Every structure is written in C-alpha cells, then in structure tokens.
Amino acid sequence: MLFSKAVGIDLGTANMLIYVKGQGIVIDEPSVVALDAETKKVLAVGHGAKDMLGRTPGRVLAIRPLKDGVIADFEVTEIMLAYFIRKLNLKGIFSRPTILICCPSNITSVERNAIRDSAYRAGAKKVYIEEEPKVAAVGAGLDISKPSGNMILDIGGGTTDVAVLSLGEIVTSTSLKVAGDTLDHDIIKYVKDNYKLLIGDRTAEAVKMEVGTVWREGRDKTYDISGRDLVTGLPHTISISSAETEEAMRESMSDIVRACRTVLEQTPPELSADIVTRGIVLTGGGAMIHGLDQLLMNELSIPVFVAENALTCVAEGTGIMLENLNND
C-alpha cells in the first residue's frame, strides 16, 4: 500500500463527496453532469452542471446519473467518477487508487456490481463496497465494534437508511426511497395543487431549507417563491409558510417514522434496551430538516441526536475505514 492512494467515495444521489487519505474531504460537489446531447461531450460536472439543471437549451442535457441511491445511468456515472478521480490529480507511476465506495443497505447484487465496475473503469486499483448506514455511524463517531446497540437514521437525497448496528455489523436495517428529493417533490406538488403554480426542484429545495419544518409548532416563517402560473401561463409569485411545508411533507415523514418503527420492532430486546438509553443518531443532509428530531422523539419516545457533521458523516466514515483497511 506504499504508493497507491486510498480514496473514500460517498456516491450520493444529490452530492458526491470524496475523501483522500491524509487530506480529508477534498471534493464535495453535486452529482450532476452536463452533456452536449449530440456529441455526448461533457460540458460541466458538479457545481457548474447543477447551475444548469432545469435551465438548459435543447441540446444541453443536465443529468443526475444516480436515482434513489443507485446508478440509473452507467455511462454518465462513469464519466462523473472518472472526472472527479482525475481532478484529485493522483499523479505518478503508482497512482491508481484503492477506492472504498458506500451504497444503500438493501441494493441488489447487480446494482452493487455496477457500482464496483464503474469504479474500476474510472481507474481504481482495488474497490471495496460498504453499506452506508455502517459508514455513517463510524463517521458520526459511534463505536460500532462493541456488543451494544447503536441506531442510525441516514437521510440522503435519494434514499433513507435506518439501521441498528452491533459488533461492527448491521443487525437489522431497512432502506426506503423516501428522502430529500421526495420532500422537494412534495413541496412542488403542494404548490401546484394549492396555488396552481409550477416551481422547479431548486426552488422547492430552497423552500425546504429556508422555511421548511416537519414539526408543526416548530417554525413560523414565510418565503416568497416564483414560478409559472398554470392558469395564465405567466410568471407569478406567491408566499409559502412553514406550516404549509409541514403539511406538504407530512406523508413522506410518516413513511420515515414507520421505517424506524419497523427496524425497532425487529431489533433483539437487549439491543433495544441500549437504544432507549443511547437514542437514534441522525446523519445525512435530511438530518438538517427543521423539527425532525422533535418529530421522531415524539413518535418513538426515545432520544434523538443530530450528528455534528451530519452532511459529511459518510465521507468521514470512509476515511476512518480506510485507515483500518491498511492495518489488516
């Protein structure tokens, strides 16, 4: 392992984070690629491509190659991985990196192999694949190697993973395709149904972050949004309140609460006893949603903590795991 670099990748639906051993997180960019539709030439990757989402002329395609935490478009995922790996600039004769990639906990072996193949084709020397909740727990600073129960709720852009870990492995887990993107679509649908206004994904995401809440008494703010009026076809602006966002996201949030309940019901009683005292740790971008901790505490009657580094937990977890890989 003397010469090859070790790289950890959090291959997220919304964002891709890359951790390089010895340097920390070096890349944190949106998982978006912009292509010329005719020549298939790459025009932009990451931030540059995200700015083009929903704003491109006919021949430019802005693509998010990952859907629900798995690869929906192989070619584009490979382009994206190769682009970021090149950007790391791991020059030198022994530069092909060892890569550890995270994936949602219940993807199929076909999807897992697809991720592995993409990484090899993008220039990896060796590829390890780890389950996201496990890596998120390590990144959040939980010691999962002991025989005690730790529960993690990792809400990303495309998937939400709920898992109980003990002795370094997942005891019970579930993964659902209700996550950050779903909540954005809930807001889009709510605005369309109630105000006959069409807004885009980026506007919905801004609403979620600025005034959104999932706890009814949590927040009282309003936010002005503009979009296309479905009746007149002209641009129009309305104001949306926090209470409305709670209503819009309520159904999706109850799916997430239900998933937590299911995992808790399948957990062995000794580990359940640990979770009552230790609580649930929230990671991923979705952990930042206002009022989520209160909602879960209220519904599940156990303590809930948001990890300090919720957004970067998985990437930092890959870093810690890479350190240990080399010691084996």
SVG drawing of the C-alpha trace seen along z (x, -y; Angstrom):
<svg xmlns="http://www.w3.org/2000/svg" viewBox="-56 -37 62 47">
<polyline fill="none" stroke="black" stroke-width="0.4" points="0.0,0.0 3.0,-2.2 2.4,-4.0 -1.3,-3.9 -3.6,-6.5 -6.6,-5.4 -9.8,-7.2 -13.3,-7.1 -16.3,-8.0 -19.8,-8.8 -21.7,-8.3 -24.8,-10.2 -27.9,-10.9 -27.6,-14.6 -23.9,-15.1 -20.7,-13.3 -18.1,-13.6 -14.5,-12.3 -12.2,-11.7 -8.5,-11.2 -6.4,-9.5 -4.2,-12.0 -6.0,-15.0 -9.6,-14.7 -12.6,-15.6 -11.3,-17.2 -14.4,-17.1 -17.9,-17.9 -19.9,-18.6 -23.4,-17.9 -23.8,-14.6 -24.8,-16.3 -23.2,-16.0 -24.0,-18.4 -23.6,-16.9 -24.0,-18.0 -26.9,-15.9 -25.5,-15.4 -21.8,-14.9 -22.0,-13.5 -19.2,-15.8 -19.0,-16.7 -19.7,-20.4 -19.6,-20.6 -19.6,-18.3 -20.6,-19.2 -21.4,-22.7 -21.2,-24.0 -23.6,-21.4 -26.0,-21.9 -26.5,-25.5 -27.7,-24.3 -30.4,-21.9 -33.8,-22.9 -32.2,-25.8 -30.7,-24.2 -31.4,-24.8 -32.4,-21.8 -29.0,-20.3 -27.6,-20.5 -28.6,-17.8 -28.0,-18.2 -28.2,-14.7 -28.3,-13.3 -26.9,-9.8 -27.9,-8.4 -31.5,-7.8 -32.6,-6.6 -29.0,-6.0 -28.3,-3.6 -26.9,-4.1 -29.6,-5.0 -27.2,-5.9 -24.0,-4.0 -22.3,-5.9 -22.8,-9.2 -21.8,-7.8 -18.6,-6.6 -17.9,-10.0 -18.6,-11.6 -16.4,-9.3 -13.6,-9.5 -13.8,-13.3 -13.5,-13.6 -10.8,-11.0 -8.8,-12.9 -9.5,-16.1 -7.8,-14.5 -4.6,-14.6 -3.1,-11.4 -0.2,-11.6 2.8,-9.2 3.6,-5.8 1.6,-4.0 -1.3,-6.4 -4.3,-4.0 -6.2,-4.5 -7.8,-2.0 -11.4,-3.1 -14.0,-2.5 -17.5,-3.3 -20.7,-3.5 -24.1,-2.2 -27.6,-2.0 -28.1,1.1 -30.6,3.0 -29.4,2.7 -29.2,5.8 -26.0,7.6 -26.4,6.4 -26.5,2.8 -23.6,3.4 -21.5,4.9 -22.5,2.0 -21.0,-0.4 -17.9,1.7 -17.5,1.9 -17.9,-1.9 -15.1,-2.5 -12.7,0.0 -13.4,-1.6 -12.8,-5.0 -9.3,-3.9 -9.4,-2.2 -6.8,0.4 -9.0,2.1 -12.6,1.4 -14.3,2.0 -18.0,1.5 -19.5,0.7 -23.1,0.2 -23.9,-3.4 -25.5,-3.3 -22.5,-1.5 -20.1,-4.1 -22.3,-6.9 -22.3,-5.5 -18.5,-5.3 -18.3,-8.9 -20.7,-10.2 -18.2,-8.9 -20.2,-5.9 -18.1,-3.0 -19.9,-0.2 -17.4,2.5 -18.7,3.1 -21.6,5.5 -24.0,2.7 -26.8,1.4 -26.4,-1.8 -29.3,-3.1 -28.7,-5.3 -31.1,-7.1 -29.3,-8.4 -31.5,-10.6 -29.8,-11.4 -31.0,-12.8 -32.4,-9.6 -32.6,-7.1 -33.2,-6.9 -31.4,-4.1 -32.4,-3.0 -30.1,-0.5 -29.3,1.0 -25.6,1.9 -23.7,4.0 -20.3,5.7 -19.4,3.8 -22.2,5.2 -25.8,4.3 -28.3,6.3 -31.5,5.0 -32.0,2.4 -34.3,1.1 -33.8,-1.3 -36.6,-3.3 -36.7,-5.6 -38.2,-8.5 -35.6,-11.1 -34.5,-14.7 -35.6,-14.6 -39.0,-13.2 -39.6,-16.1 -38.7,-18.6 -41.3,-16.9 -43.8,-17.0 -43.4,-20.8 -43.7,-21.1 -46.9,-19.1 -48.3,-21.1 -47.7,-24.4 -49.1,-23.1 -52.3,-21.7 -53.0,-24.6 -51.7,-27.6 -51.8,-26.4 -48.1,-27.4 -45.4,-25.4 -42.0,-25.6 -38.7,-23.8 -36.6,-21.4 -34.2,-24.1 -36.9,-26.5 -38.5,-23.6 -35.2,-22.8 -34.7,-26.5 -38.2,-26.4 -37.3,-23.2 -34.1,-24.7 -35.3,-28.3 -38.7,-27.8 -39.4,-24.1 -40.3,-22.2 -41.7,-18.7 -42.7,-19.7 -46.0,-21.6 -45.1,-24.1 -41.5,-24.2 -41.1,-27.3 -43.1,-30.2 -41.6,-31.8 -42.7,-32.7 -40.8,-32.6 -41.6,-34.1 -41.4,-31.8 -41.8,-32.4 -42.9,-30.1 -45.2,-29.7 -48.9,-30.2 -50.7,-27.2 -53.8,-29.2 -52.4,-32.2 -49.0,-30.7 -47.3,-33.8 -44.6,-34.1 -46.2,-34.6 -45.0,-35.0 -46.6,-33.6 -45.7,-33.4 -45.5,-30.0 -45.4,-29.4 -43.6,-26.9 -46.9,-25.4 -47.7,-24.6 -44.4,-22.9 -45.2,-20.7 -48.5,-19.7 -46.7,-19.1 -44.1,-16.8 -46.3,-15.1 -47.0,-11.9 -43.3,-11.3 -42.2,-11.9 -44.7,-9.3 -43.1,-6.8 -39.7,-7.5 -41.1,-7.3 -42.8,-4.0 -39.4,-2.6 -37.8,-3.5 -40.6,-1.7 -40.2,1.4 -36.5,1.6 -37.1,1.1 -39.7,3.9 -37.2,6.3 -34.4,5.4 -33.4,8.0 -34.6,6.9 -31.1,6.4 -30.2,4.0 -33.5,2.2 -32.6,1.6 -29.3,-0.1 -31.2,-2.2 -33.6,-3.6 -30.6,-5.0 -28.4,-5.9 -31.1,-7.1 -31.0,-7.5 -28.3,-9.4 -29.4,-11.3 -27.0,-11.7 -27.1,-12.8 -28.5,-16.1 -32.0,-15.2 -30.9,-15.3 -30.8,-19.0 -34.5,-19.3 -36.0,-21.6 -38.0,-19.7 -37.0,-16.2 -35.5,-15.4 -38.6,-16.6 -40.9,-14.7 -39.0,-11.4 -38.8,-11.9 -42.5,-12.5 -43.4,-9.5 -40.9,-6.9 -40.3,-8.1 -36.6,-7.7 -33.8,-10.4 -32.7,-11.6 -29.4,-13.4 -28.3,-15.0 -24.7,-14.2 -22.5,-17.3 -21.1,-16.6 -24.4,-15.2 -23.6,-16.2 -20.1,-14.7 -20.6,-11.7 -20.4,-9.1 -17.4,-10.6 -15.6,-10.9 -16.6,-7.4 -14.9,-6.1 -11.8,-7.9 -11.8,-6.1 -12.5,-2.8 -9.6,-3.3 -7.2,-3.8 -8.3,-0.4 -8.2,1.4 -4.5,0.9 -3.9,2.2 -5.5,5.5"/>
</svg>
